[in-house]
């Protein structure tokens, strides 16, 4: 169960954030703010305390807090993003994380290792780590070494097509996993109950489990129906403006 969630308000500069899909257009900032409000309310409805950090105009992508840290039940691991322009976001997050973890529970990924939280999927005490354009072999080696020191485990999952691991695969507890695209047949996940996400709804694979409820992006009816059939309570919330920046539901929060 999660007790806490950290989110960060989107800044006006988000409209100039990193994207691999410029064809979707620039985000509508006012709409993005309203969507963020609704996202926070959805989280609160799941029984967590939400820490809302103020916007930071120096970092267009800073609302995507998930990439700055991996927060486990035993330690906090501060990342080193593969996108160098985002390093300042990590520095700003450290004092916030120190409010929840003691100094001796905080670990750091160091250069030349890179790791972004969007590439990390927690399944109990095991962490799957996507090897991507943003998370490299050395970052994964350091990450798994840290996990092992705390009695946790990790394994590498090479990515071929997606930006981050959780772009296409998300664990929603109870041995259930939403999978799309390249993850449907990956041997790493063969032991799980796979909820197959059709290609035309692939963005909808990025759902988040929060204390028994699954938050599903709005506009992906097949995904929503499949999650409901798996026995979960659901909340839908729109993330259309974050999709324009390669972001989704998981990217917008640190849940622990």
LINSUL-V112158 format. One line per field, one symbol per residue. ss: DSSP state (2 for helix, 1 for strand, 0 for the rest). burial: + if it has 24 or more other C-alpha atoms within 12 Angstrom, else -. A space follows every 10 residues. Layout:
ss = ???
burial = ???
//
This chain:
ss = 0001111100 0222220000 0222000022 2222222222 2222000011 1110000000 0000222211 1000011101 0002222222 2222222000 0022211100 0000102221 1110011111 1000002222 2222222220 0011111100 0000222211 1000011110 2220002220 0011110022 2222200111 0011111000 2222222220 0011111002 2220000002 220110
burial = -+-+++++++ +++++++++- -----++++- -++-+++-++ -+++-+-+-+ +++-++--++ ++++++++++ +++-++++++ ++++-+++++ -+++-++--+ ----++++++ --++++++++ +++---++++ ++++++++++ ++++-++--- --+++++++- -+++++++++ +++--+++++ ++++---++- -+-+++++-- ++++++++++ ++++++++-+ -++++++--+ -+++++++++ ++++++++++ ++++++
//
